[in-house]
């Protein structure tokens, strides 16, 4: 049996969240600015790191930002490295 992984925007908490079987196990904090969404911090529970949850979380967040016609300011190193490693997201980086 596989764990049910869900990623969603939680605007009431200003973050994107990843959950397993309904329990939040990671998030990417953001704030809305004139230049776009400023991602400040990404967290994945320590015991779950290395499973690709962070990548899944950030990919979802960036796809959502793109669908809204917005840009991102990656203050978080994880978001910045994800964008650098995935050229298809480079145009989302705010000038």
C-alpha positions in Angstrom: 0.0 0.0 0.0 1.4 3.4 -0.9 1.2 6.5 1.2 -1.2 9.2 -0.2 1.0 12.3 -0.9 -0.7 15.6 -1.4 0.7 19.0 -2.2 -1.4 22.2 -1.9 -1.3 25.9 -1.4 -2.3 26.9 2.1 -2.7 30.7 1.6 -4.1 31.1 5.1 -0.7 30.1 6.4 1.3 31.7 3.5 2.9 28.4 2.5 2.7 25.4 0.2 2.4 22.2 2.1 3.1 18.5 1.4 1.3 15.9 3.4 1.3 12.2 3.7 -2.0 10.5 4.6 -3.3 13.9 5.7 -0.4 14.8 8.0 1.6 17.8 7.0 5.3 16.8 6.7 6.8 19.7 5.0 6.2 23.3 3.7 7.6 26.2 1.7 6.9 29.6 3.4 6.2 32.5 1.1 5.1 36.1 1.3 3.5 38.1 -1.5 5.5 41.1 -2.7 5.3 43.4 -5.7 8.0 41.3 -7.5 6.1 38.1 -6.9 6.1 35.3 -4.3 9.1 35.5 -2.0 10.0 32.0 -0.9 11.9 32.3 2.4 12.1 28.8 3.9 11.5 25.2 3.0 11.1 22.4 5.6 10.8 18.6 5.2 10.6 16.6 8.4 14.1 15.2 9.0 13.1 11.5 9.0 11.4 11.9 5.6 14.3 13.8 3.8 15.8 12.1 0.7 12.4 10.8 -0.6 11.9 13.6 -3.1 9.2 15.4 -1.1 11.0 18.7 -1.2 11.3 18.5 -5.0 7.7 17.6 -5.4 6.6 20.4 -3.1 8.7 23.1 -5.0 7.7 21.8 -8.4 4.0 22.0 -7.4 4.6 25.5 -6.0 6.4 26.8 -9.1 3.8 25.2 -11.5 1.1 27.0 -9.4 3.0 30.3 -9.6 3.3 29.9 -13.4 -0.4 29.2 -13.8 -1.2 32.4 -12.0 1.2 34.4 -14.2 3.4 35.4 -11.2 7.1 35.3 -10.5 9.2 34.1 -7.6 12.0 35.5 -5.5 13.9 32.5 -4.2 15.4 33.6 -0.9 15.4 30.0 0.3 18.5 28.1 -0.9 16.4 25.0 -1.8 14.1 26.9 -4.1 17.0 28.7 -5.7 18.9 25.4 -6.3 15.7 23.8 -7.7 15.3 26.6 -10.2 19.0 26.4 -11.2 18.7 22.7 -11.7 15.5 22.9 -13.8 15.9 25.4 -16.6 12.2 25.2 -17.4 11.5 27.3 -14.3 14.2 30.0 -14.8 11.8 32.4 -16.4 9.8 32.5 -13.2 12.7 34.1 -11.3 11.8 37.8 -10.7 14.4 40.3 -12.1 
